[in-house]
Amino acid sequence: MVSKCANSACSATFRYMHEGTLFHLPIESAASEKAASYDPRTLESFWLCGECSRKMTIISDTSGIVVVPLQQR
């Protein structure tokens, strides 16, 4: 469940769907190491508040979920 802004430097709390941006990103499951016969990815939700979403986005890369400035995208 989303409760606060994904930007660790921000303390904004999630209250309304119309404020900020909600991201749904695939997350690799720990079970994928044990059984590769099914798709181990699950979607996880992340939220950036209105202020942070004007300057940042959330991406999934080899190091995990990362909040990056928009110009580095």
C-alpha positions in Angstrom: 0.0 0.0 0.0 1.2 3.5 -0.9 1.5 5.7 2.2 4.1 8.4 1.4 6.0 9.9 -1.5 8.6 7.5 -3.0 11.2 10.3 -2.8 13.1 9.6 0.4 13.8 13.3 0.9 10.1 14.1 0.8 7.7 13.6 3.8 4.4 14.1 1.9 1.7 11.6 2.7 -0.6 10.0 0.2 -4.2 11.2 0.7 -6.0 11.6 -2.7 -5.7 9.9 -6.1 -5.7 13.2 -7.9 -2.6 14.5 -6.2 0.7 13.5 -7.6 1.5 10.5 -9.9 0.9 6.8 -9.2 3.4 4.3 -10.8 2.8 0.6 -11.2 6.2 -1.2 -11.8 7.1 -4.9 -12.2 9.1 -6.2 -9.2 11.0 -9.4 -9.4 9.9 -12.0 -6.8 12.3 -13.9 -4.6 10.5 -17.0 -5.7 11.8 -16.5 -9.2 15.2 -17.9 -8.1 13.5 -21.2 -7.1 11.0 -21.7 -9.9 11.4 -20.2 -13.3 8.4 -22.0 -14.8 6.0 -19.1 -14.2 6.2 -15.3 -14.6 7.7 -14.2 -11.2 7.0 -10.5 -11.7 4.4 -8.7 -9.7 3.3 -5.1 -10.0 4.0 -2.9 -7.0 2.7 0.7 -6.6 4.7 3.8 -5.9 3.6 7.4 -5.6 5.3 10.7 -6.1 3.6 13.8 -4.6 2.6 16.6 -6.9 5.8 18.6 -6.2 8.2 15.7 -6.7 6.4 14.4 -9.8 7.0 17.7 -11.6 10.8 17.2 -11.2 11.2 13.4 -10.9 10.0 10.0 -12.1 10.4 6.4 -10.9 12.2 3.8 -13.0 13.0 0.1 -12.5 16.6 -0.9 -13.4 19.1 -3.5 -12.4 19.6 -2.0 -8.9 15.8 -1.9 -8.2 13.3 0.9 -8.1 15.0 4.3 -8.4 13.7 7.9 -8.2 15.5 10.0 -10.8 15.3 13.6 -12.1 13.2 13.9 -15.3 16.2 15.2 -17.4 18.1 11.9 -16.7 15.4 9.8 -18.1 
